[in-house]
């Protein structure tokens, strides 16, 4: 039972996790259903929807750059940057809830990407401030547990609302309300987590970025981290539409309609709930291996998951393959996220945590631009191309494992 025992963290960690739970409930409402809505109901081509979703990463790059500097700035710090991030995300949902065309979809996603860009360096720097090195696997696991639990509740609620014929647009409205609630939690319950000793000159902010960009270990890690985040984006943006429009429920691939929204909701609910159940046990297991070995384990699990998705195109009962694939992807996700953040915490100088975490978060921006764009393009091609796409994703882990094996020889963490 020790595997499931809650760790003893500061009150601020639990409050931050609670706020993230609220916001992720709203995100779960839209995350897996937005591509289906904008392709099948609004009528925007899958390639353009993939590009629009990926465009959030373009603004996310700027948000992470400004956010990383703001997090390390006494004028902003962790708390104010986090408040700004949540406010921008709430405004983004206003645009997504009202748009009926491609430009509006792009604008909403650009704002959402900007908010996310400010969010991640701030929240992860706060977690590092509030924990010791040996606690960080579990601290990041707890906050990811809140994320995944919120997502699962959101996916369940979203599926139930859609089954009750609630308009898709209401999902974005509820998502915006969840961000407003998160803003209130941070404003009233979270204090600044870092004690700044002096106010650096503007040139020192730029010097911090130059220092981080000159860190060879960090730059090598960035390459493999982009691969990880591309995998995650496939799970969240490409796979739901693939299950809806391509997977056959009883005949040859592409000849019959895929799974219903209710079944897709159930599948992703299973994926997230399984991740929630395994999050703490996995974090405690990973305490016995190095950060790099944890990432190698994650990479192997992604390969198994993508291979099982590819099998859905050649088996008569694809549902079993999808259930297994999403289970392995749950394990891949929860072994990746705490280890990746803890690795950055280990190699980052204390005064440059915001910048290092911003660069780590930039990988998410790049991965979430590449993934939806190439995924949307793939789903607009022939059935054979789509089949090859998932097999190619599985084979690509060889490249990631090679990079991680090299880092393992040069870094001790």
Secondary structure, DSSP 8 states (H G I E B T S, - for coil): -GGG------HHHHHHHHHHHHHHHHHHHHHTTHHHIIIIIS---HHHHHHHHHHHHHHHHHHHHHHHHHHT-TTTHHHHHHHHHHHHHHHHHHHHHH--SHHHHHHHHHHHHHHHHHHHHHHHHHHHHTS-GGGHHHHHHHHHHHHHHHHHHHHHHHHHHHHTT--HHHHHHHHHHHHHHHHHHHHHH--------S---HHHHHHHHHHHHT-HHHHHHHHHHHHHHHHHHIIIIIHHHHHHHT--SSSSTTTS----HHHHHHHHHHHHHHHHHHHHHHHHHHTTS-HHHHHHHHHHHHHHHHHHHHHTTT-S-HHHHHHHHHHHHHHHHHHHHHHHHHHHHHHS-GGGHHHHHHHHHHHHHHHHHHHHHHHHHHHTS-HHHHHHHHHHHHHTHHHHHHHHHHHHHH---
